[in-house]
Every structure is written in C-alpha cells, then in structure tokens.
Amino acid sequence: MNNSLDFNRRTFLLGAGAAAATASGTAAARPARVIDAHDHLHFRNIANWSERDRQLIEAADKLGIDQICCSIVPPEHPMTLEGFRNANRWVAEGMRRFPGRVLGQCIVNPGYGPEAMEEIRRYIGEGFIGIKLYNDYRINEPVVRPIIELAIELKVPILQHAGHTSWLSPPQPRISDGSHVAEAANRYPEAMIICGHICGGGDWEWTIKSLRNAPTAFLDTSGSVIDDGVVEMAVSVLGASRLLFACDTSLTASVGRMRSAEIDDASRRKIMGENMQQILARGGRA
C-alpha cells in the first residue's frame, strides 16, 4: 500500500492527532494501527463466500483499517460441533489468504465441554488471538465458566455476542446483555471480556450503564444503528480505555460513528487501536 495514501486514510480515521503525527515524520509519532475488534468472514454455505471475504478486506483498505479480528458464525443455532469446527478451519484459511490482515477468533459452543476446550487450545496455539461466543448460552451461566478460565490461562479476550432487546427474545432466548457480561467480568476480573456491538440493535444506553460497575469489561462500538451520541456517552460513563473500535460488517457506519464522535484525539486513538493492541500485548500477540 502507498505510504502517503496509508497515512491519509489513518488521518481520516484518527483525526487531528494523526495529522500532526504524520507531519512530524518520526516513526515514534506515527499513528497506531487501526484494528476492527469484531468482524466476520463468511460461512461457506453461500456460493460467493470467497468474493465477499475479499470485499471485506478491500473495504478495510479503502477505510484505513489495518487489521480485522474475525470469526465465522455457523448458520445452525445452537451451534453444532461440526459447524464451529468448520468455521474455525475456514477462519484459519482466511488468515493464510490475508496474512497480517485477519486476526482469528475461535468460535465455540460451550455446551460441547471438552471438545470446545480442545478447539480453543488448538487454534490459539495456531495463532488465533481470541475466543468468540454467540447465543448458545449466556456468558454468566456456569457452563461458560471453564471457557472463561481457559481464556484467562491463555491470556486471550472473549468477544461475547450481546444485546439488550425485547424483539430478539424468541429467536435468541439466551442472548447475553450487558448485565450478564458485567456479572461474568466481576466474577473473573482477570478475564478480558468484550461486550459485542453496542449499535447492533436494542437499548445501547442501558447497555452502557449496565457495564459501568464492571471495570474490567470492554465494549465494542460496532453495529448498523446510527444514533447520535453513542460513543460520547460510552466515553463519559465507561472511559475511552474500555472501548474498542469495531464494525461487525457495518464498516461505513462504524467508521462514520467514530469520525463524528465529539471526543478528544487521545480518546479516539485509544478506541481505534491502542486499546486492542494492549489486549493483544497481554498475551504476547501484539
């Protein structure tokens, strides 16, 4: 990628602080990596999965996103053993196809117990950077505790699919919300638990407030909802150090949300990549 164009894209995302750093010309002052903490490659039940994966990387290029943390969500719910094994195998292939761009997240159904634990150990050992949990169980249920304890042992984050909604209850009866994430995070304060897609639908104000007394929990900014004030409220209530830039396939909405947020440059840099880099560094994966 052309270095000048690269800096222009990062400046677009990171604001005035990035522009000043670029102008200084010193390596130490250059902007940190921009990391999308929550996104997805495609399950291979669609004919054009390869093209859609490539389009994701191309969109990230155009928007100045350096790395994308990806899982694949199987279509069957609850997730089957075969489904999540295929998903993780295909994410590993995506990492090889887009080296240095895709950071793998190992998805499992905690109900499979030993098989889920084995899957996590295998793929973290092969270079994945974290664990993805969906809506098979709420994160505060006892069946998930061995997964959290393994994440602590391996020093990797858990990204939990979440939302505080009423209209999703029938299809997702065991979806986690911010209160479940807070309970798990307070039970395991050494864990790195990320509450997924604040803008994925539902009451984002409630979600932000539900996490304020769980100081070790993180919140990602992804989702297609484009309400004003989301990032500003999250920074005010939780602090910028607990927020992670993420897209969850809504790249332009997520970039626009961060561009329009009325926050200072230091907070923007933390959210856009520095916080995720610190999470990766805790496991020696920075």
WOMO-V125187 format. One line per field, one symbol per residue. ss: DSSP state (h for helix, s for strand, l for the rest). burial: b if it has 24 or more other C-alpha atoms within 12 Angstrom, else e. Layout:
ss = ???
burial = ???
This chain:
ss = llhhhhhhhhhhhhlhhhhhhhhhllhhhlllllssssssllllllllhhhhhhhhhhhhhhhlllssssslllllllllhhhhhhhhhhhhhhhhhllllssssssslhhhlhhhhhhhhhhhhllllssssllllllllhhhhhhhhhhhhhllsssslslllllllllllllslhhhhhhhhhhlllllsssllllllllhhhhhhhlllllllssslllllllllhhhhhhhhhlhhhssllllllhhhhhhhhhhllllhhhhhhhhhhhhhhhhhhllll
burial = eeeeebbbbbbbbbbebbbebbeeeeeeebbbbbbbbbbbbbbbeeeeeeeebeebbebbbbbbbbbbbbbbbbeeebbebebbbbbbbbbbbbbeebeebbbbbbbbbbbbeeebbebbbbbbeebbbbbbbbbbbbbbeeebbbbbbbbbebbbbbbbbbbbbeeeeeeeebbbbbbbbbbbbbbbebbbbbbbbbbbbbbbbebbbbbbebbbbbbbbbbbbbbebbbbbbbebbbbbbbbbbbbbbbbbbbbbbbbbebbbbbbbbbbbbbbbbbbeebebe
